[in-house]
Amino acid sequence: MLYNEPSPLEVKVLTRRFGLPNSQSLDTYLASDGYKAFRKAVEMGPEKVLEELKVSNLRGRGGAGFPTGMKWGFVPRNSPKPKYVVVNADEGEPGTCKDRLLMENDPHQLLEGMLIAGFVVDAHVGYIYVRGEYRYVIEILDRAIAEAYERGYLGKNILGTGFDFDVYTHTGAGSYECGEESALLESLEGKRGVPRIRPPFPAVAGLYQCPTVLNNVESFSAVPAIIRDGGAAFAALGTPKNGGTRLFCISGHVNKPGVYELPMGFNLLRMINEVAGGVRGGKKLKAVIPGGSSCPVLKAEECDISMDFDSLAKAKSMLGSGGVIVMDEDTCMVKAALRIMRFYQHESCGWCIPCREGTLWLRKLLARVHEGGGTQSDVPLIGELAKNMLGRTFCPLGDAAAMPTIAFVEKFREEFEAHLNGAPCPFESKPVSA
Amino acid sequence: MLTPEEQREIEQEAASYPERRAASIDALRIVQRRRGWVSDEALADVAELLGMSPAELESVATFYNLIFRKPVGRHVILICDSVSCWIMGYTKVRDHLKARLGINFGETTSDGRFTLLPIVCLGACDRAPVMMVDEDTHLDLTPARIDAILERYE
């Protein structure tokens, strides 16, 4: 898939090879510092690599923002069991479209990140769990893997270091739930993709109950640059506690939607106006979902904010997976909430009742309100139902459905009320901008 | 009966894992790529090959959006109905597809050419609205583009 026109405001670390001729090939990768970080990691030894990762302030790019160095550090040193490296490439949070590009444009960067992870925790097998819809991405990865084997960057005694590592791709078949790490492991083992009780966490009991390093594509892809240039250099690109850059996926009502690599802490309004070319058609900005559809919506006046994990948490939203969804003044917030709920209801795995039933009833209620069949009591009921799900579901999918719903109702209450008692949707009578 | 090619491909996938059942999704997709969908008989054959009970494999097959347990047309259209695509004109695109094909979601055209299904976010939100036809992703959809795209699938 084509990579959008880059913005001059980008700081290209993970995407620096995007756009190079044959950016997928090993030769292109080697010509721009490829696999140097792995050699360096072997010289440094596992402890120093972990230390660099901690210094880098790299936080999990899948959405939760957990420090990657700390996560790797949880893997027990002297386990008699085999250990695994697993890449979460089940990108599925609506609004998120970055891992696809990272795998498609620079597969060796991901492979090198996996190699370093394997070396640090003493794992010798890695799996890349790729969502079922990205079939052609698997083909690109398989070609890169084959090339790495041929030239000694995978397999036995890699580059004469004595370290062995094998990598396999694994296909999903369409399930958002499998992006949750324990459900992903179930699916990778060939089972229905339902979540496991945690703890134990994958670092201790992951794939086949063995210690497992499990991270998002973007997290692994950041590792080679961190080891090559040093953790401090990566950390310095971002804000305190939020190291490095981030691939922000800007979609919705902007002039230049796309995936842009920007420093952590980049201002959201600048991102919309200066990077993505502003709101389409000179319309006014109404709301932004800052990090994928599970993140509570921000009203336009809340968008003067630093895009890092801590600032968004302070604003009672989340940085999530980096999916910035921009909505203009003609967008119906009830319909947006309904669209989002339909997604979570469909993708709820059904394993636990608060999520399975909660998402269904919320979808029905939101649809009723949008269609004009709602009454005054429905609006608070939506909020109450969603709050009842929070923290009471087996995995984070329930929270992911509840959190944006609560924010839509609380921040756009008057819009919900304008739909009640038989009123037609005030936005559907207008010419729709799209 | 699985064909020798299907068996060979499934065995190849199974060799990547400590347990054979880990290849269950791959195996279902290998069968589906050739036959369009996964019949009860094919399901039982795959289960046997992987050392699973049919019920275990059925629990996998019915969990995932992209495994079809009912016959489908020669080509399956999956149109994204998640939030970014909706913002960018999903409704228009959906209505155009339904009208052009003369079918609703879950239905197949009378000539057996297309089945139309909704799907969740396809991970190309910056190029919304988006749909897949078989394993190809199509971006920046408009009614005119859709007409041109459909021509390519006989």
Interface residues (C-beta under 8 A of the other chain):
Chain A: M1 N4 E91 G92 E93 P94 G95 T96 C97 D99 R100 R131 G132 E133 Y134 R135 Y136 Y168 H170 T171 G172 A173 G174 S175 Y176 S187 L188 E189 G190 K191 R192 G193 Y208 C249 I250 S251 G252 H253 P257 G258 V259 I289 S293 G323 I325 M327 T331 K335 A336 R339 I340 R342 F343 H346 E347 C349 V432 A434
Chain B: S16 Y17 P18 E19 R20 R21 A22 A23 S24 I25 D26 L28 R29 L50 M52 E56 S59 V60 F63 Y64 N65 L66 I67 D81 S82 V83 S84 W86 I87 M88 G89 T91 K92 I119 V120 C121 L122 G123 A124 C125 D126 R127 A128 M132 E135 T137 L139
